[in-house]
Amino acid sequence: MHRFFIDRESITNGIVKITGEDSKHISKVLRLHEGDIIELCDGQGQDYEGVIKRIYGTCVEVDIEKSFPSYGEPQTKVVLYQAVPKGVKMDTIIQKCVEIGVVRIVPVITARTIVKLDVERDGNKKMTRWQRIAMEAAKQSKRGIIPQISEPMMYDEAIQSCPDMLRIFPWENERTLGFKDCLEAGENCRHIAVMIGPEGGWEDAEVLHAKMNGWKTVSLGPRILRTETAGMAVLAAIMFYNGEMDYPTD
């Protein structure tokens, strides 16, 4: 069933009007007709099943028949702090991590970040593209929200921005605390922040700064993962650990 995001406030007396690119996609690309059933999501964790009532101009009018919680939205809330990689790797990271279940992604500028991103000059342009990628990935994977792509953040600010979460800092030189052990010992495994380093690796001062601010440096084992792989691997492991890969039962 085809799925589209809507604004909950746009629902009036059980009717919602879809306009813009989605209406064009429905009528011109998918060639749906009056009477066809589609699935809608309000981006706040609620899904709806509706029947196309009318297609006119650039508007598709849908009659909502029932609503239910978004089964595709995990209970575990993970914020990914991702050092910005070069090229289009960030696009892939956003797409795949949204599919897996991340709730928010924060691009981070570290000491060894290869991309020299000017936040004021480049931030808005990149964020627009990144947010669009997140929306498309959320639609495809039947998420109940569209994960937010935050404005790029400097490392020192990022490291202090989530004090109430279990904060995980994968580090290749960690030899004492394993990832699984960290999760088992954590008191807040449903609200987790993950900091993924840049292609050039962490500087010692950055690791020390993270530890001083309550981040847990953890080992991901003897293999060295690329920056575009690490976040996906950690996120998938967290979702598996918390049972988010089991199909929900009523």
N, C-alpha and C positions, 0 to 999 in steps of 0.2 A: 504494500500500500504506500502511495506517495505521501511524503511528510513535509510539512511547512511550519515555520515559526510565525506566530502572530503576537500582537500586543493584547494582553488580557483586557485592557481597558477598551479595546475596539469591539468587544462582544456586547451587543445590545439585543435584549429579548431573544437570546439564543441564536442570533444571526451575526456573522462576522463578514466583513468585506475585505477581500485581499486585493491589493493594488501593487503597482510597481513591477519589479523584475519577476516576482513570484507569479503574478497574474499572467504575465507574458509567457512564463515557463509552462503554466498550467494549460493555457489556451493554444499557444503557438508551437511549443516544443513537444509537450506530452500529448497534446490534442485531446484533453479530457473534455467530457460533455456533461450537460445537465443530467443529474441522476447518478453520476459517478461518486464513489465514496473516497474520501481522502482523510489523512490523519494530520492533526494540528497539535502544536505545542506552544504554550504561552511563555516559555523560557523561565518559568518559575516552578518547574517540577510537576506541572499538570498537563496531561494529554487530553485530546478531544477527538472523537470520531464524527465526521460531518459529511453531509451530502451536498454536492454542488447544486444550488437552486437556480442560479442564473448567471450567465456570462454575457457581459455587455461592455463595449468599449475597452477600457483598460481595467475593468473591475470584475472580480469573481465573487459572487455572493454565496456563502456557505451556510447551510442550516445545521447547527450543532445538535446531534442526537444524544450523545452521552459523553461523560468526562470520567477520567480515572487518573491516579498517580502515574508518573512516568517511571515505568519499570527499568528504563535504561539509565537512570541516574543513581550512581553508587552512594551509599551512606558515608563512605570514607571520603574525606575532603583533603586533597593533596594540592599544595601550591608548589609549583616548580619554579625555582630561581635558576635561570639558564644563562650562562655566559654566552654572549652573542657570537656565533661562529661565522666564518666567512661564507661567501656565496649564498646559495639558496638552502643551506642546511637548516636554517631556522624555520623555513617553511615546512620542511618535512617533520621537524621536531614538534611543531605546533599541531600539524595534522594528526600525527600518530598518537601523541599524548592526549589530545582531545578524544580520540577514538577509545583509548584505554580508560580514560575517566578522570583526567586532571580537572580541577575546578578553576584554577587560575595559573597563568604563566607570566613571570616577571623577567624580561630581558635584563641582563646584568652586564655592566662594564667593569672588567677586572684589570689588574695591572698588566696581564699578558694577553688580554683580548686583542686578537689580530685586527679585527674590524675596527677602524677608527670612526665610530658612529658619533656624529654631532647630534645630540639629543634634540636641540632646538630646530636644526635644519632638516635632519633626516627622520626624526622621531615620528612625526604625524604621518608622513607618507608611508613609512614602513608599518606603522601601527594599523593604518587603514587596510593594507594588504593582509597583515597578519590576522586581524580581526575577521576579515572576510573568509580566510582559510579556516579559522576556528568555527565560524558559523556553518560552512559547508560540511566540515567534518562532524559537527554536532548533529546536523540534519541527517547525514548518511548513517551515523552510528546510533541514531535514535536516543540521543541524550535528552534530558529534561531541562537543561539550561544551555546557554551558549557561554562557554568559559571565557572569562575576561582576559584579554592580553593587556597588561599594564604598561604604562610608559616606561621606557628604559631607565634603569636606576643604577647609580654608582654603587660599587661594592660595599663601601663603608655604610651607606644608607640601607642597603638590602640586608646586610647582616644583622641589623638592629630592628628590622621592621615586623617581625612576627614572634614576639616574646612568649605568647601563650600556646604555641604549638610544639610538638615534638620535632626538633630540628636535626635533620640528618645531613651530614657533610661527607660524601664519599671522597676518600683520599687514598691514593695508591701506596703511600708509605705507612698507613695504619696497619699494625700487626697484632693488636690486642683485641679490639672490639669488632666482631663480625656484624654484618647487616642483620642477620636473623636474631642474633643475641640482643642487638639494639632494640629491635621491635618487641621482643619478648620482655625486655626490662622496662620498656617505655610505659608511661602512665596515660598517654593520650594518643593511642594508635589509630584513632579515627580522624585526627586533625594533625596533619604532618606537613612540614616544609622540607623540601629537598633542594640542596645547593649543588649545581653541576658546574664544574670548572671549565676553563677555556681550552682551546687546542694547544696552547703553550704550557698548560699546567698551572698549578697554584704556586705562588711565592710563599716562602716560609712565614713571612710576616702576616700574610692573609690567613693562613691556617691557624696561627697563634691568635689572631684577632677573632676568628670564628669560635675557637675554644673558649676564649675569655668571655664571649657573649652567649654561651650556653649551647652551642652547636656540638653535636656528637660526631666526631670523626669516625667513619666506619670503613671497613675493608669490603670490597666486592669480590674478593678472591684473587688468585694469582694472575688472572688475565687482565690486560689493560684495555679498557673500553674507550672508543672514541667519544668525543663530547656529544655527538648526535645519537649515539647508541645508549649511553649511560642513563639518561633520564628515562627513556622508554623501558629499559631493563629494570630500573629501580621501581618505577611506577607499576609495572606489571607484577613485580614481586610483592609489592604492598597490597595490591588488589587481590592477589591470590591468597596471601597470608590472612587477610580479613574476610575471606569468603565471598568477595565481590564477583568472582567468576562462576559462582553457582547460580543457576536460574532461580529467580524468586518464586516462592510458592505463596498462595493466598492463605 
